[in-house]
Amino acid sequence: MRRRGITVLVGAVLLVVLAWQTTVITVPYVAMGPGPTVDTLGVSDGKPVISVTGADKTTSKGQLRLVTIEVQPELTLFDAMRGWLAHDYAVVPKELIYPPDKSEKDVDQENATAFHESQTSAETAALRELGYPVQVIVTEVAAGFDAGKVLAVGDTIDSVDGTKVTSLQKLTELVRGKPAGTARQVAFTHSGKPGAATITTKKDDQGNPRLGVSVKEEQPHPFTLKIDLDKIGGPSAGLMFTLGIIDTLKAEDLTGGLIIAGTGTIDEEGNVGPIGGIPQKLVAAKAAKAKVFLTPAANCAEALDNPQPGLPLIKVSTLNDALNALISLRAGQTPPLCSR
């Protein structure tokens, strides 16, 4: 009995020690869970998320909520086990979020930069939708290129081979769409007067075709915009910022009185791109009482694998898709949904 008692006591002590160790030993994993949601038409920390100076700001009855995830970077074994069992969390290898060659500070800084860049793209896409086009203006003409014979600093490049230049991104896409040495038909505006010329591209130092000019973007508009939200990282709020800007400046209420959640990157041309953390973002949207979820087309399959009851998944590939979906909702109709 004495020996058996000692064995039981030793076993109990070892069990307690092992249990204690699960709460102090860290593991190379991180947990991703639902984060806060923010109404881009509302306020955050007492300040309007989107503020306008020099134009009337409209109000809406509904909400346009961006969704986020929260990352817990330091996990104990106990935390990881709890996360693996939780339906709303994902436990993944730490290197997927924080690569070995970067510190957590580096990654956080990159996410902050991507977040601010998403705001810039959102503003550009929104203003274009509101009728303020982007102008691509020549800032420098390189020596040895045909462009120097016809283009000058201050000229606006309007089209290439008949396709309108709507952004610097679009100009690059058009020029690189054909090999170096191709004669391109370039329409431009010089001193307020339209012009056109044939310009043959040449290779740059990286081997890419180039017209031979440096350019900048301008998007003249008679008001100023400011997005005041700094506690979120990454580019995934781009679509919801774009919709928020449009709704803030447009008399029409885009929401139709509904709480609409969504996610997705956006570029200056209004293309909506995929993001990470869809399962957790759907949970966050459901908790915010969203009636629908604007889902990037490339994320539809994952979203369908992680549905939230009563939260329809609206498929969007572009800003126009999102705007048309909102029109359908306001009319009481069902917009195109994610499908397999």
Backbone torsions as a table, in degrees:
resi	resn	phi	psi	omega
1	MET	NA	-42.4	-178.7
2	ARG	-62.9	-43.9	179.9
3	ARG	-64.7	-42.1	178.7
4	ARG	-62.8	-39.4	179.8
5	GLY	-64.4	-40.5	178.2
6	ILE	-64.4	-40.6	179.3
7	THR	-61.4	-44.6	179.4
8	VAL	-63.4	-40.9	-179.4
9	LEU	-64.7	-44.9	179.3
10	VAL	-62.4	-42.7	178.6
11	GLY	-61.1	-41.2	179.8
12	ALA	-65.2	-41.3	178.8
13	VAL	-63.1	-44.8	179.0
14	LEU	-61.3	-39.4	179.3
15	LEU	-63.8	-42.6	178.7
16	VAL	-63.6	-41.9	179.6
17	VAL	-63.2	-44.7	179.2
18	LEU	-63.1	-42.4	178.8
19	ALA	-62.8	-40.1	179.1
20	TRP	-64.7	-40.6	-178.4
21	GLN	-63.3	-32.6	179.0
22	THR	-63.6	-20.9	-178.6
23	THR	-94.0	-6.4	-178.1
24	VAL	-122.3	-24.6	-179.7
25	ILE	-79.3	123.4	179.1
26	THR	-87.5	152.4	-178.5
27	VAL	-124.5	155.6	-175.9
28	PRO	-80.4	53.7	178.8
29	TYR	-133.1	160.2	172.4
30	VAL	-127.8	155.8	178.1
31	ALA	-110.8	135.5	175.8
32	MET	-114.2	127.5	-179.0
33	GLY	-134.5	172.7	178.0
34	PRO	-59.8	133.9	177.8
35	GLY	-105.6	-174.3	178.8
36	PRO	-70.2	156.0	172.6
37	THR	-111.0	152.3	-176.9
38	VAL	-132.8	129.8	175.2
39	ASP	-79.5	113.4	-177.8
40	THR	-68.3	-12.6	176.3
41	LEU	-93.7	-2.8	-174.6
42	GLY	-109.4	-147.3	-178.4
43	VAL	-121.8	156.4	175.1
44	SER	-140.6	128.4	-175.8
45	ASP	54.3	36.9	176.6
46	GLY	80.1	3.7	-178.7
47	LYS	-121.7	145.6	175.2
48	PRO	-60.3	134.9	177.2
49	VAL	-63.4	-42.3	177.2
50	ILE	-121.1	119.9	178.3
51	SER	-118.0	149.2	-177.1
52	VAL	-129.3	134.9	174.4
53	THR	-122.5	127.5	178.5
54	GLY	97.3	7.1	177.0
55	ALA	-153.0	155.5	178.2
56	ASP	-70.7	135.9	177.2
57	LYS	-101.5	126.6	-178.6
58	THR	-91.1	166.5	178.1
59	THR	-120.7	152.7	-179.8
60	SER	-125.5	152.8	-179.8
61	LYS	-81.6	-23.2	-178.4
62	GLY	-102.7	-159.9	-177.3
63	GLN	-137.5	150.9	172.8
64	LEU	-122.7	98.4	-169.8
65	ARG	-102.3	124.1	168.9
66	LEU	-82.0	151.8	-176.7
67	VAL	-121.6	152.5	-175.6
68	THR	-135.3	170.2	170.0
69	ILE	-120.6	154.5	174.7
70	GLU	-109.5	134.7	179.8
71	VAL	-110.6	124.7	174.8
72	GLN	-98.9	103.1	-169.3
73	PRO	-77.2	-25.0	-177.7
74	GLU	-113.8	112.6	-178.1
75	LEU	-117.5	137.0	167.3
76	THR	-85.4	169.8	177.9
77	LEU	-59.6	-38.2	178.8
78	PHE	-64.0	-42.9	178.2
79	ASP	-60.0	-43.8	-178.6
80	ALA	-63.9	-43.4	179.0
81	MET	-62.9	-40.8	178.9
82	ARG	-65.4	-40.1	178.7
83	GLY	-65.6	-39.4	179.3
84	TRP	-62.5	-31.4	-178.3
85	LEU	-85.9	-18.6	-176.7
86	ALA	-81.4	135.3	-178.1
87	HIS	-71.2	-31.3	-172.6
88	ASP	-90.6	-1.3	-176.4
89	TYR	-119.6	155.5	173.9
90	ALA	-125.6	130.0	176.9
91	VAL	-107.2	119.1	-175.1
92	VAL	-130.0	157.9	176.9
93	PRO	-55.7	137.8	-175.7
94	LYS	-59.4	-32.1	-176.3
95	GLU	-66.5	-18.6	177.2
96	LEU	-70.8	-29.0	180.0
97	ILE	-100.4	-40.2	-179.3
98	TYR	-122.0	90.2	-178.9
99	PRO	-55.3	148.7	-176.9
100	PRO	-57.7	-28.3	-177.5
101	ASP	-87.9	6.4	179.7
102	LYS	-132.8	144.0	175.9
103	SER	-82.1	165.0	176.6
104	GLU	-60.3	-34.8	178.5
105	LYS	-64.6	-40.2	178.7
106	ASP	-61.9	-45.6	-178.9
107	VAL	-64.6	-43.3	178.8
108	ASP	-61.5	-38.5	179.1
109	GLN	-67.4	-40.6	177.9
110	GLU	-63.0	-40.9	179.0
111	ASN	-65.3	-38.9	178.4
112	ALA	-64.6	-41.3	178.4
113	THR	-64.0	-44.4	179.2
114	ALA	-62.3	-35.6	179.2
115	PHE	-64.1	-45.3	179.9
116	HIS	-69.5	-35.3	176.4
117	GLU	-65.6	-34.7	177.7
118	SER	-65.7	-33.3	176.8
119	GLN	-65.7	-41.2	178.9
120	THR	-63.7	-45.0	178.8
121	SER	-64.5	-38.5	179.2
122	ALA	-62.7	-42.7	179.7
123	GLU	-63.8	-43.5	-179.7
124	THR	-62.1	-47.9	-178.8
125	ALA	-64.6	-39.9	-179.3
126	ALA	-67.0	-45.5	-178.8
127	LEU	-64.2	-36.3	176.7
128	ARG	-62.5	-43.0	178.6
129	GLU	-62.7	-31.5	-179.4
130	LEU	-84.4	1.9	174.9
131	GLY	99.7	18.8	178.4
132	TYR	-116.8	92.5	-174.3
133	PRO	-71.0	156.5	174.7
134	VAL	-82.3	137.1	174.0
135	GLN	-109.7	130.7	177.6
136	VAL	-102.3	112.2	-168.5
137	ILE	-113.8	135.7	-179.9
138	VAL	-71.2	128.1	177.3
139	THR	-110.6	-18.2	-179.3
140	GLU	-161.3	143.4	177.1
141	VAL	-116.2	124.5	-176.9
142	ALA	-78.5	146.0	177.4
143	ALA	-71.8	147.1	175.2
144	GLY	86.5	5.5	178.6
145	PHE	-113.4	151.7	177.8
146	ASP	-59.9	-28.5	-176.6
147	ALA	-57.4	-32.0	-178.3
148	GLY	-63.3	-18.0	-179.5
149	LYS	-83.2	-18.6	-173.0
150	VAL	-129.9	-24.9	-177.2
151	LEU	-105.6	149.7	179.4
152	ALA	-135.2	159.8	176.9
153	VAL	-57.1	131.8	-178.9
154	GLY	100.4	-14.1	177.1
155	ASP	-69.3	149.0	174.7
156	THR	-103.4	127.4	177.3
157	ILE	-86.6	117.8	-172.1
158	ASP	-96.9	-37.4	-179.5
159	SER	-158.2	160.4	174.6
160	VAL	-130.5	121.7	-177.6
161	ASP	52.2	36.5	175.9
162	GLY	86.4	-6.9	178.3
163	THR	-94.9	127.2	-174.6
164	LYS	-64.6	137.8	175.7
165	VAL	-90.0	107.8	-175.3
166	THR	-103.4	-5.7	178.8
167	SER	-170.1	167.2	174.3
168	LEU	-60.7	-40.0	177.3
169	GLN	-57.4	-43.1	-179.1
170	LYS	-68.4	-40.1	178.5
171	LEU	-60.5	-46.5	178.8
172	THR	-59.3	-43.3	179.6
173	GLU	-61.7	-42.8	-178.8
174	LEU	-68.2	-45.7	-177.6
175	VAL	-64.6	-39.1	-178.8
176	ARG	-82.8	-1.1	-179.9
177	GLY	-74.7	-14.2	177.4
178	LYS	-133.1	150.3	-174.1
179	PRO	-64.6	155.9	175.1
180	ALA	-57.4	143.0	-177.6
181	GLY	97.3	-0.6	178.9
182	THR	-87.5	136.5	176.3
183	ALA	-79.0	122.9	-177.6
184	ARG	-113.0	140.2	177.5
185	GLN	-90.5	112.4	-174.1
186	VAL	-113.3	123.5	173.6
187	ALA	-99.0	140.9	-176.1
188	PHE	-148.4	169.2	175.6
189	THR	-120.6	126.3	-179.6
190	HIS	-124.7	120.3	-179.7
191	SER	52.5	38.7	177.0
192	GLY	84.1	-1.2	-177.7
193	LYS	-114.8	137.7	-179.8
194	PRO	-72.0	147.9	176.9
195	GLY	-147.7	170.0	179.2
196	ALA	-151.7	150.0	-179.6
197	ALA	-159.7	158.5	173.8
198	THR	-95.8	122.7	-178.7
199	ILE	-124.6	122.6	178.3
200	THR	-89.6	128.1	-177.4
201	THR	-77.6	159.2	174.0
202	LYS	-131.4	163.8	178.3
203	LYS	-76.0	142.5	171.7
204	ASP	-91.0	-171.9	-176.4
205	ASP	-63.1	-23.2	179.5
206	GLN	-95.1	1.4	178.7
207	GLY	88.7	5.6	179.5
208	ASN	-87.2	146.3	177.0
209	PRO	-65.8	143.1	-176.8
210	ARG	-142.7	141.3	176.0
211	LEU	-72.2	-34.2	-178.0
212	GLY	107.0	25.7	177.7
213	VAL	-134.6	151.7	167.2
214	SER	-100.5	144.4	-174.3
215	VAL	-136.4	165.4	172.9
216	LYS	-137.0	162.5	177.1
217	GLU	-101.8	141.8	168.8
218	GLU	-135.6	146.0	-179.9
219	GLN	-139.9	76.4	-174.8
220	PRO	-58.8	132.7	174.9
221	HIS	-153.7	148.3	-169.9
222	PRO	-86.5	29.8	179.6
223	PHE	-155.5	170.5	177.5
224	THR	-118.4	146.4	179.3
225	LEU	-118.5	147.1	175.1
226	LYS	-144.3	131.7	173.9
227	ILE	-105.9	120.8	-174.4
228	ASP	-113.7	84.5	179.8
229	LEU	-159.1	108.8	-171.8
230	ASP	-119.4	0.8	-173.9
231	LYS	-96.1	16.0	-178.3
232	ILE	-124.7	145.3	179.2
233	GLY	-119.7	163.1	177.5
234	GLY	88.5	169.3	-174.0
235	PRO	-95.9	5.1	-167.5
236	SER	-74.9	-7.4	179.5
237	ALA	-89.0	2.2	-173.5
238	GLY	-54.3	-49.0	-177.5
239	LEU	-61.2	-45.6	-176.1
240	MET	-70.7	-31.0	172.8
241	PHE	-65.0	-42.1	-179.8
242	THR	-60.3	-48.5	179.1
243	LEU	-63.1	-38.0	179.5
244	GLY	-63.1	-41.8	178.8
245	ILE	-64.2	-45.7	-179.6
246	ILE	-61.4	-45.8	-178.7
247	ASP	-65.9	-32.9	-179.8
248	THR	-67.5	-33.3	-175.3
249	LEU	-101.1	-15.2	-177.9
250	LYS	-97.1	138.3	-177.3
251	ALA	-63.3	-32.6	-178.0
252	GLU	-72.9	137.1	176.8
253	ASP	-80.9	106.8	-177.7
254	LEU	-65.8	-27.1	-171.5
255	THR	-79.1	-23.9	-174.7
256	GLY	62.8	22.3	179.7
257	GLY	84.3	4.1	-177.9
258	LEU	-94.7	157.0	169.4
259	ILE	-90.4	112.7	-176.0
260	ILE	-115.4	124.1	177.4
261	ALA	-109.3	159.6	178.4
262	GLY	-176.4	174.9	-179.6
263	THR	-154.1	171.6	177.9
264	GLY	134.6	140.3	172.4
265	THR	-72.4	163.5	172.8
266	ILE	-144.0	142.3	175.7
267	ASP	-105.8	179.2	-174.5
268	GLU	-65.3	-20.2	178.8
269	GLU	-89.1	-0.4	178.4
270	GLY	86.6	14.6	177.1
271	ASN	-82.2	132.7	-178.4
272	VAL	-97.0	127.7	-176.9
273	GLY	-112.3	165.6	-176.6
274	PRO	-74.2	161.6	179.9
275	ILE	-137.5	176.2	177.1
276	GLY	-103.0	167.9	173.9
277	GLY	74.5	26.1	-178.3
278	ILE	-55.5	-45.8	-178.3
279	PRO	-57.0	-43.7	-178.5
280	GLN	-71.0	-33.9	180.0
281	LYS	-70.1	-33.9	175.8
282	LEU	-65.1	-39.1	176.5
283	VAL	-61.9	-44.5	180.0
284	ALA	-62.8	-41.0	179.9
285	ALA	-64.3	-42.5	178.8
286	LYS	-62.8	-41.0	179.5
287	ALA	-65.4	-27.6	178.9
288	ALA	-84.0	4.8	178.0
289	LYS	67.3	29.5	177.2
290	ALA	-65.2	144.0	179.8
291	LYS	-91.4	-25.6	177.6
292	VAL	-146.5	165.1	179.4
293	PHE	-132.6	117.5	176.8
294	LEU	-76.4	115.3	-170.4
295	THR	-115.3	124.3	174.6
296	PRO	-55.9	137.6	-176.1
297	ALA	-53.9	-38.3	-177.7
298	ALA	-70.8	-12.5	178.8
299	ASN	-102.4	0.9	-174.2
300	CYS	-60.0	-44.1	-177.3
301	ALA	-60.0	-46.4	179.9
302	GLU	-65.9	-38.4	179.2
303	ALA	-64.8	-40.2	178.6
304	LEU	-66.0	-27.6	177.1
305	ASP	-78.3	-12.8	-177.3
306	ASN	-133.6	55.4	-173.3
307	PRO	-72.7	156.5	170.3
308	GLN	-114.3	128.5	-177.0
309	PRO	-55.1	133.5	176.2
310	GLY	74.9	16.4	179.1
311	LEU	-122.4	90.5	179.7
312	PRO	-62.1	143.0	-178.3
313	LEU	-103.4	106.9	-179.3
314	ILE	-89.1	127.0	-176.6
315	LYS	-84.2	125.3	178.1
316	VAL	-133.7	134.5	175.4
317	SER	-112.6	-22.4	-177.4
318	THR	-141.4	168.3	174.8
319	LEU	-60.3	-39.6	178.8
320	ASN	-61.1	-37.8	175.8
321	ASP	-58.5	-45.4	-178.6
322	ALA	-65.0	-44.0	-179.8
323	LEU	-64.9	-41.5	177.8
324	ASN	-65.7	-35.7	177.1
325	ALA	-63.7	-40.1	178.8
326	LEU	-67.3	-35.6	175.5
327	ILE	-61.3	-44.8	179.2
328	SER	-61.2	-43.5	-179.6
329	LEU	-63.0	-41.7	179.6
330	ARG	-65.1	-26.9	179.3
331	ALA	-88.3	3.1	-179.5
332	GLY	77.9	17.3	-179.0
333	GLN	-104.2	168.4	179.9
334	THR	-101.5	117.8	178.0
335	PRO	-75.1	169.8	178.2
336	PRO	-56.7	130.5	-178.0
337	LEU	-107.0	161.4	172.9
338	CYS	-60.5	140.2	177.3
339	SER	-147.2	163.0	-178.7
340	ARG	-89.3	NA	NA
